[in-house]
Amino acid sequence: EPTAKGEALRAKMKDVQEGLSCGMPLERAELKALHGALTRLVAGLREATADQG
């Protein structure tokens, strides 16, 4: 049974995909948030791989 949170996330992803497919520019705030999340993700991955090495 899908959770409400999962459904909301899927709806959001659908919105994002539709926006990208029609070339809709993201809001500056959205871009900054996305960039921040990606930066943290990459930093976490680097730390994880550094620990293994």
C-alpha positions in Angstrom: 0.0 0.0 0.0 1.6 3.3 -1.1 2.1 5.8 1.6 0.9 9.4 1.3 4.5 10.6 1.5 5.4 8.2 -1.4 2.5 9.4 -3.4 3.4 13.1 -2.9 7.0 12.3 -3.9 5.9 10.6 -7.0 3.6 13.5 -7.9 6.5 15.9 -7.4 8.8 13.9 -9.6 6.1 13.7 -12.2 5.8 17.5 -12.1 9.6 17.9 -12.4 9.7 15.5 -15.3 6.9 17.3 -17.1 8.6 20.6 -16.4 11.9 19.4 -17.8 10.3 17.8 -20.9 8.6 21.1 -21.9 11.8 23.1 -21.1 10.3 25.0 -18.2 13.0 26.9 -16.3 13.3 26.0 -12.7 12.8 28.7 -10.1 16.1 30.0 -8.7 15.3 28.8 -5.2 14.5 25.3 -6.6 17.9 25.2 -8.4 19.7 26.3 -5.3 18.0 23.6 -3.2 18.7 21.0 -5.8 22.3 22.0 -6.0 22.7 21.9 -2.3 21.2 18.4 -2.1 23.5 17.2 -4.9 26.5 18.8 -3.2 25.8 17.0 0.1 25.2 13.7 -1.8 28.5 13.9 -3.6 30.3 14.9 -0.4 28.7 11.9 1.4 29.8 9.5 -1.5 33.3 10.9 -1.4 33.6 10.3 2.3 32.2 6.8 2.0 34.7 5.9 -0.8 37.6 7.5 1.1 36.8 5.4 4.2 36.9 2.2 2.0 40.2 3.2 0.4 
